[in-house]
Amino acid sequence: MAHNQGPEQTPDPAGNTQMFRAFVDEEAPRRQGGVQQPATSSGPRVGVIVGVVVAIVVIAAVVWLAVG
């Protein structure tokens, strides 16, 4: 069997599948309980909309100058 002990003599969670799953399940509440990250919406972002509008205005100005 592989040596699954680290320098602190704690079991290595990668030692076997059951230990790894227990480690992952143990870590999940810690990550959620800390600083909450802002929720991201799946809808369009204001920056993208503004960028598209600016691009359309620039293209329209270039076409207007080329034609006029």
Secondary structure by P-SEA (a helix, b strand, c coil): ccccccccccccccccaaaaaaaaaaaaaaaaaccccccccccccaaaaaaaaaaaaaaaaaaaaaac
